[in-house]
Each structure stands twice: as C-alpha cells, then as structure tokens.
Amino acid sequence: MTAVAPEPPSSTPPDRPHCGHGSAPADPVGCRGIPVGGRTACLAHVNAADRAAYLSALSPGADLDHRGTPFTPELLSLLLGSTTADATGGPRLGDARFEGAVFSGDARFSRASFSGEARFEGATFFGDALFDGVTFSGPARFGGARFFGDVTFGEARFEGTPRLGPLACGKRVVLDGAVFQRPVTVEIAARRTSCVRTRWASTATLHLRHTELDLRDAVLEYPVLVAARPDPFPLGRGDSLPEAELSGEEPGVRLVSVGGVDAAHLALHDIDLRRCRMAGAIHLDQMKVDGWCTFATTPPGWNRRFPWRWSRRNTLAEEHHWRVRTAGRSDRAAALGWGTPPRDAPALRPAAVAALYRQLRKSLEDGKNEPDAADFYYGECEMRRHDATRPRGERALLLLHWALSGYGLRASRALAWLGAAMAVTVAVMMLWGLPADDPKPTTTGRQVAAGQEITLVTDSPEPVNPTGPLLERVTGDRWEKALRVVINSVVFRSSGQDLTTTGTYAEMASRLTEPALLGLAVLAVRSRVKR
C-alpha cells in the first residue's frame, strides 16, 4: 500500500525544543523528535556515543519521551531492549510518550508492560504494529494514530484503559485474546477487526467504521454495545481522524460471526448482519438488535425451478448456506441467487437453523420489531417443513399452511386462494347448485262442511335439478344468486337461497374454507402492521 507522508505532529510542546535534524529551505523545521538526555537531537539523530550513553542509563520501568521521533525497527528494538529486565521477559516501561512518532517498519512492542500512560496519539505506523501480550496498567491513548499495516493486540491486557482509539488502520486490527478489565470505549476505523476470544470483563462500547468484525468465542461478562459510527471520529479543535487509507470502503460495520458467544449481553446497533453466522451462539433470544440492522434476504426475481417468485423476506446466512448445499452444485445455487457458504462454515441441519430462527424471533419480538420477527417465523417454519426427521403428518400440515397462506404471513397468497375458491363456488352454484326454478310453497287441505275446522298443510317442493346444456344455465340472474350465496358463506352466514343437494354441500364446504382463508389474510396483514 502506498503510504502518504504524515502531517507534522502537533503534540510537541511549543516551549520545548525539537531535534530539527535535516532542516532545509523547503522544510526549515526538520525532524520534530524530542531531544534526549540533554542533547540537541532526538534518539534517531543523536550521535552514536550519546545514543549509547542514553540507552545504558535506562532501566526497567523508566519513563520514555520520544514524541515526534522517527523509528526504524532496529532503533525501537535497541530502545525497548534497554528496559528489559532479563532475556526471557518483555520491556517494562513507566510513562511512555510516542505522540507523533513515525515507525517506518514493523513496530514490535510484544510482551511490553506499561505501568503508566502509554501515549501514541498522532503516531504513524507504516508497517505492522505488534502489541501482542502487552499489559496496559494505565491509560493507552491512540487518538489519531494511523496504521498502514496490521495492528495486533492478541493476549494483551487493558487494566486501566478507559478508551482505546480513535485509530485508523488500512488493514486489520487484531484484539484476539485481549482482556479488558475495566469499562472501555473502543473507537476503530479499519478494514477488518478481529475480536476472537476477546474477554470483556466489564462494560464496553465499540464504535466502529469501515470494518468487518469477527466476535467468535468472545467472552462478554457485562453488556457490550457494538455500533456503527456514521461520521469520522473527532480529534478536537474541529479536526477528525484521517481515513485516507480506507478510501473506497463502505463506512458501515459488517459482523461476520458470533459463534461461541453468550449473546445475552450483546447489543447491536446499525450493523450489517447479512453474512453473520449465528450458529454456535447461545442466548440469542436475549441479544438486542436495534437501529438499522440489516439481514440477508431471499433472492430477487423468479424461482428458476418452479413458476413462482421467491417471497421477499429477511433470512439468516445459515439458510443461504443450507440451500446452497442441498442444491447439489454451488454454481446452480448461485444461479438461483442464494449466497455460497465460506469453507469453514459448518453444515447445519434444518432443525438447527430453525432453532436459530426461533431464538432471534424472540429477540425481535421483545424489541417490538414485529415485521422482522414475522420473517423469522416464516424462516423457522420453512426449516421445519424441510426437516426430514419430523413426522410426515406435521410436514404435510406445514406444506398445506405454506401453500395456502405462507404460514399465515402472505396475505396475497391467502386472498388469491380465497378468490379462486369463491370463483369455483360461484361456478358450481350456477351450473348445479341452483334449482331450475325457485320452488313455490303449496298449501293442501280437504274441504269440510260449514262450521267444521279446516286443516291446511303448506309444503315446499324439493328443488329440481337444472337440466339442459350447461351454457344455458349461465345467466345473469343465476350468477347474481350464486354470488349472494358465496358472499354470505365468506362471512359464515347462510343466504337462505333454495339449493339443490349439490348446492347444499357446496355451500357447507365454502362456509368452512372461505372464512378460514379470509382469516389467514387478515392475520397476515396484522403481522405486517403490528408494532
């Protein structure tokens, strides 16, 4: 990566002289490193004898002030070696001031112990910055630091650091195995941030930008908030953290895995979860999903194997992976629009994916996010329907529920079936259900002598089945009568119309099925507008 020259550090006190080595008409100030040991030059530009005298005077736990100093890997190794107690231990430092320092190669602070403040504000690291195994007993300040290589804090301990960052890294920030003992705010802009096995022994807030975050096997003992920061981090005096090395990257945060995490204390805000793998996490039902968190969706357009469109809904990455694997060939699945799984993604059975949907649905319902919770209920039912270990009867019921109304979540599907059922019932009524003529009641009796009581019996004749060609039965009058019968059946009422035997049974069937389809449509609409 091509690195730009850092701006002059602003942390050099105006009342203290700087090195000035290498001054020229174009750069009259020159090196801004702090002179060492009463000399007039910084550690990088002091003569060999004075440098040796300065380093020999250092001891473990010494305070260091090398603000603005340019370091090569060899010079940094000499400096840290002078504060190492023995060959097996790491450097031991008191207050360490490296504000505005420039590290031209890899900066190795591995296994160092900072008993005071560790200040790296405005420092520039052109190589990798290695802080693995480091212990920060006091504040560790990296505000405005810029990293053009990887930043590694693996197995580091932050014992008294209330804030880490803001720092910008052109590649990767590694916090694998790091331990944060006290409440901390982490501010990072990087292409990738790895927090694998990171232990948060107190509350923490992670404000991130431009990054892909991995939280596998992280230990969360207290609430931890992960939030995407929409604007660059401020540095004071109206300045913001430069992010030139991240140009072209989206500013959002993409979470890729929470496997092995107890998510009861995890809160996510404005996080991209389209590729996030939830498998292996526990207590997902207690995870807080807030703000504009986005999930993966079903493929757009028509299903290429069957003549219908995929219903648009939020999904988990695990369902995408399962559908790709069950498709047989990855190229075929990709053509269908489902995302292919990474190589290390475990092969999950439908029952396991259904359990993930069930837990996250509970989390969304607790957050009053009913529409997204409905999508996850749909995904849960889909996985249950495809689970070959379930009884066939249960899978058949799920298939019927899916076909009729999309598990009670697709109003258009239920209304389409309702319209089809009404059309069929109207046709049956016109062709066979309505009698040829409306039967008229007749009264029969016997004539008696004057003064005697008369008994009359009024009967309704049986409806006569229509005869003749079917097309002759399709009339406006018969259509109006059939429609009235069907509309009353939808609302579970009887029209009072005289019907043939076929019409009577058709009306009974419609009074059972059509109100149920209407109810499913109403339920689907409610699930989309409920809050």
VENUR-V937445 format. One record per residue. N is the residue number from 0. NEAR is the number of other ideal C-beta (glycine too) atoms within 12 Angstrom. Layout:
n: [N:N]
near: [NEAR:NEAR]
This chain:
n: [0:1:2:3:4:5:6:7:8:9:10:11:12:13:14:15:16:17:18:19:20:21:22:23:24:25:26:27:28:29:30:31:32:33:34:35:36:37:38:39:40:41:42:43:44:45:46:47:48:49:50:51:52:53:54:55:56:57:58:59:60:61:62:63:64:65:66:67:68:69:70:71:72:73:74:75:76:77:78:79:80:81:82:83:84:85:86:87:88:89:90:91:92:93:94:95:96:97:98:99:100:101:102:103:104:105:106:107:108:109:110:111:112:113:114:115:116:117:118:119:120:121:122:123:124:125:126:127:128:129:130:131:132:133:134:135:136:137:138:139:140:141:142:143:144:145:146:147:148:149:150:151:152:153:154:155:156:157:158:159:160:161:162:163:164:165:166:167:168:169:170:171:172:173:174:175:176:177:178:179:180:181:182:183:184:185:186:187:188:189:190:191:192:193:194:195:196:197:198:199:200:201:202:203:204:205:206:207:208:209:210:211:212:213:214:215:216:217:218:219:220:221:222:223:224:225:226:227:228:229:230:231:232:233:234:235:236:237:238:239:240:241:242:243:244:245:246:247:248:249:250:251:252:253:254:255:256:257:258:259:260:261:262:263:264:265:266:267:268:269:270:271:272:273:274:275:276:277:278:279:280:281:282:283:284:285:286:287:288:289:290:291:292:293:294:295:296:297:298:299:300:301:302:303:304:305:306:307:308:309:310:311:312:313:314:315:316:317:318:319:320:321:322:323:324:325:326:327:328:329:330:331:332:333:334:335:336:337:338:339:340:341:342:343:344:345:346:347:348:349:350:351:352:353:354:355:356:357:358:359:360:361:362:363:364:365:366:367:368:369:370:371:372:373:374:375:376:377:378:379:380:381:382:383:384:385:386:387:388:389:390:391:392:393:394:395:396:397:398:399:400:401:402:403:404:405:406:407:408:409:410:411:412:413:414:415:416:417:418:419:420:421:422:423:424:425:426:427:428:429:430:431:432:433:434:435:436:437:438:439:440:441:442:443:444:445:446:447:448:449:450:451:452:453:454:455:456:457:458:459:460:461:462:463:464:465:466:467:468:469:470:471:472:473:474:475:476:477:478:479:480:481:482:483:484:485:486:487:488:489:490:491:492:493:494:495:496:497:498:499:500:501:502:503:504:505:506:507:508:509:510:511:512:513:514:515:516:517:518:519:520:521:522:523:524:525:526:527:528:529:530]
near: [18:10:22:17:15:30:20:22:35:21:33:30:17:9:6:17:23:35:31:23:26:19:16:11:7:8:14:13:20:24:35:39:40:37:30:37:25:13:23:20:31:41:41:37:30:28:18:15:12:22:27:17:18:30:28:17:16:31:17:22:23:29:23:42:34:47:37:43:41:38:39:22:23:19:32:38:24:25:37:38:23:28:33:27:21:12:7:7:19:28:36:30:39:25:24:41:33:44:36:38:45:39:39:25:23:26:40:32:43:27:27:41:32:40:27:25:27:39:34:43:34:36:42:41:42:32:27:28:44:32:46:27:25:41:33:38:27:26:28:43:34:44:32:36:45:44:47:37:30:31:46:36:46:28:25:40:32:40:25:25:35:25:29:42:43:39:45:42:44:36:32:30:47:33:46:30:27:40:31:38:24:26:23:36:29:41:38:46:46:47:33:32:45:33:46:30:25:40:30:34:23:25:23:40:27:43:36:48:38:37:45:31:44:36:46:28:23:39:28:36:23:23:23:38:32:46:33:35:33:19:15:23:35:17:27:15:8:7:17:21:34:28:31:24:30:31:17:11:24:19:24:28:42:34:43:29:32:43:31:24:39:27:36:23:29:42:28:40:29:26:37:29:42:24:30:45:36:47:33:27:35:23:21:36:28:24:40:31:41:23:23:19:32:25:37:32:25:29:27:14:14:15:19:18:16:10:7:18:19:25:28:21:33:32:39:47:41:47:44:36:36:35:36:29:26:25:25:13:13:21:12:18:25:18:18:27:26:32:31:24:29:21:9:15:26:22:18:32:23:31:21:29:38:32:29:40:42:27:32:45:34:25:33:34:24:19:25:15:27:21:27:35:33:34:35:43:32:40:45:36:36:34:36:31:28:27:25:15:15:21:12:13:10:17:22:14:18:29:20:21:30:29:21:33:33:40:35:29:38:34:29:23:27:34:26:22:29:33:20:20:31:31:20:24:40:33:27:31:41:35:29:30:40:42:29:23:18:20:19:14:13:13:13:13:14:12:10:11:8:7:6:10:10:14:12:14:12:12:13:14:16:16:23:18:21:27:14:13:9:15:11:13:27:21:18:11:15:32:21:19:29:37:26:28:38:41:27:25:39:31:19:20:18:20:28:12:29:27:38:31:18:23:36:27:18:33:38:21:22:41:27:19:28:37:25:26:36:30:24:34:31:22:27:34:22:18:32:25:13:18:14]
